[in-house]
Amino acid sequence: MTDSHSEFSSDVDSHADAPTIDPDLIDDAVDYFIPGEPLVDTKAPSGPIADRWSTRKFEAKLVNPANRRKLSIIIVGTGLAGASAAATLGEAGYNVKSFCYQDSPRRAHSIAAQGGINAAKNYKEDGDSVHRLFYDTVKGGDYRSRESNVYRLAEVSTNIIDQCVAQGVPFAREYGGLLDNRSFGGVQVSRTFYARGQTGQQLLIGAYQALERQVAAGTVTTYARHEMLEVIVADDSSGQRRARGIIARDMVTGEVQTHLADVVVLASGGYGNVFYLSTNAMGCNVTAAWRAHRKGAYMANPCYTQIHPTCIPVSGSHQSKLTLMSESLRNDGRIWVPKRKEDCAKDPREIPEEDRDYYLERIYPSFGNLVPRDIASRAAKYQCDDGRGVGPEVDGVRRGVYLDFADAIARLGRDAVEAKYGNLFDMYARITGEDPYEVPMRIYPAVHYVMGGLWVDYDLQSTIPGLFVTGEANFSDHGANRLGASALMQGLADGYFVLPHTIRDYLADGPFEKIDESHPAVVEARTSVEERINHFLTVNGTRSVDSYHRELGNIMWEYCGMERTEDGLKKAIDLIRTLKDDFYRNVKVLGTADSLNQSLEKAGRVADFLELGELMCIDALNRRESCGGHFRAESQTEDGEALRHDDAFAYVAAWEWGGEGEKPILHKEDLVYTAIEMKQRSYK
Ligand SMILES: Cc1cc2nc3c(=O)[nH]c(=O)nc-3n(C[C@H](O)[C@H](O)[C@H](O)COP(=O)(O)OP(=O)(O)OC[C@H]3O[C@@H](n4cnc5c(N)ncnc54)[C@H](O)[C@@H]3O)c2cc1C
């Protein structure tokens, strides 16, 4: 079935028909924050949407090549967002310092991305266009993203593919030699470029090679195994505040170092590991972003979390990590559960066709198994809550649904399925001991990605002048739900094509007044890092850092996970506050500061996760509507779908740090749509 409505209006009823929210109901979080001034994106361009990015590029000031050599840039992060920015800015002639905590820039978490990267190339001639990618992304994000940003993302998506092909990224090709495409959730065209199930790895190798080329050329210096622990925000003699550097710890020697520059870019990835169990790499954390937040960078929509529907189910409390089975599998796999509860423990191959419920195909006939992630995840939860989940019972409930390739194997043959998904099938078999060519995979939703992040304007600049934020670390483009294969697109768009233009507008006023290590802002930042390290090492309590992290994760999953309620969120805030208090008094961190010390590294990260977790709950409590990945049980349609309240919540919630033990301050940036009409989403 196709989208039955006119070209760009496939949603049902205009959202103007949604019930108006009772003013008494929008005060859930009133005791937890201080209202702040409205926030305006002063860089947001106006005019026809298709011209806005060209206009901004033209209006942004230029830096001539000779002057670029006098300007220095620190980039924290070497994933797709950071490596692409470092390579491009190095190539442009700036002096770049590039930091990561892994042992090599090319081991950044982007390497884990499996399924693909979107671009509006329309190679399949199936009706795709820049405008359709723009439209799908805004709708997929449940009308909680900025339309100017999303349009720009769709516009530059086509350049990304050309750039990567030129670098030699081995995208899958069709028989005739053209690049192949497949579909991801929330769309009805095929626009996802891929390299088997290792797209992130191949893209990162491309970006890494470009980065290393600049290292050889002398424009970029890399600092692997260095963890940024503070941002330096300094006033110059005229009182102008700017981000001027970072404090980093050499993770091998323990040395605390000061690095100064004209501008700082954070490309430090997402914070899904606040949930402890997630599909993210174990090292992913919020420290870089959170330290910046505490220095004045607003944190936007922190509660918007993406829960991915196709992950290997939790098998027990021994786990510290969950594994994603790429969304690309939903192109050919069919999702089902038994119709009858009594069949749930049976061998699935013994359950006849008429006793299976292909519930996504049944409920959402237009999009079927390719509904967006938030919808597929909730639907799986409901089947399991209803007692029709499959797989072993964990805590008395079977939390799994089948992802079945029997039809695809019968239709395409095993070899064709293996060619497309072989490495994913092998991974599944190694982890579960089951052969997915023979028995359906079992999957269940897990935390995967965060749409929230540091607030940035259209130029990707945070509320701290001179602090730019790219990739998953910023909040900008995905609204309340990210469509599959759009994170790689955003990271590379930011790094290769957006930041290099917008950062020059800022740098054109540089080089900025020299500061050195004796500047009070540098001394303050360095001292606070050293005191924190010292504190963790001297508490000498009785509980491991991991035990706190696991407990925080349980709280977040239980009360700020797939479904959120007022009571649950209030309870979570209390629990997190108590846990944080205990953490600072009772954590045990072994080892010393002047050596490799993973327990110490984790202590700092968990301390920041505890503060972030509280803010996420406050943000979720404040937003008494359901949108995308944020599902408030109090706000749903009669058939259980997310119900937005545009009258009350069509804004970006940008949170300012209020001070130690103080309430955060909420600034609202209104979301205004001129090129798209806001509607109640429907994938039926
Ligand atoms: C299993 C999995 C599969 C995915 N598959 C896809 C997919 O198919 N398509 C898609 O579009 N998206 C996918 N995603 C999402 C996507 O991979 C990420 O959103 C994206 O790669 C993030 O890139 P990034 O450059 O912003 O951050 P990352 O790749 O996470 O890089 C962060 C960098 O910051 C550094 N860093 C962080 N903090 C510090 C610090 N304090 N000091 C120093 N360095 C620091 C790290 O060392 C690292 O270099 C997937 C995600 C997961 C978990």
The ligand as a Gaussian input file, in Angstrom:
#p B3LYP/6-31G(d) Opt

LIG

0 1
 C       24.958000      -0.048000      17.319000
 C       24.638000       1.227000      16.617000
 C       24.351000       1.217000      15.261000
 C       24.031000       2.397000      14.592000
 N       23.755000       2.352000      13.253000
 C       23.455000       3.511000      12.612000
 C       23.184000       3.501000      11.212000
 O       23.207000       2.462000      10.552000
 N       22.910000       4.682000      10.615000
 C       22.878000       5.859000      11.298000
 O       22.638000       6.898000      10.696000
 N       23.154000       5.890000      12.623000
 C       23.442000       4.754000      13.282000
 N       23.708000       4.796000      14.626000
 C       23.853000       6.089000      15.295000
 C       25.222000       6.680000      14.929000
 O       26.179000       5.654000      14.867000
 C       25.700000       7.717000      15.927000
 O       24.689000       8.613000      16.225000
 C       26.862000       8.501000      15.331000
 O       27.859000       7.621000      14.851000
 C       27.453000       9.467000      16.334000
 O       28.571000      10.070000      15.758000
 P       29.336000      11.225000      16.497000
 O       30.500000      11.569000      15.630000
 O       28.398000      12.302000      16.855000
 O       29.835000      10.579000      17.870000
 P       30.729000       9.273000      18.174000
 O       30.975000       8.443000      16.984000
 O       30.100000       8.639000      19.360000
 O       32.113000       9.871000      18.581000
 C       32.304000      10.543000      19.789000
 C       33.749000      10.949000      19.867000
 O       33.909000      11.833000      20.958000
 C       34.999000      11.429000      21.742000
 N       34.741000      11.891000      23.104000
 C       33.591000      11.869000      23.791000
 N       33.733000      12.419000      24.999000
 C       35.020000      12.793000      25.082000
 C       35.798000      13.408000      26.084000
 N       35.269000      13.786000      27.255000
 N       37.110000      13.630000      25.841000
 C       37.672000      13.265000      24.645000
 N       36.980000      12.693000      23.662000
 C       35.679000      12.456000      23.875000
 C       35.082000       9.941000      21.572000
 O       36.369000       9.481000      21.872000
 C       34.721000       9.808000      20.096000
 O       35.882000      10.024000      19.329000
 C       24.001000       3.613000      15.304000
 C       24.277000       3.637000      16.665000
 C       24.569000       2.451000      17.333000
 C       24.777000       2.483000      18.794000

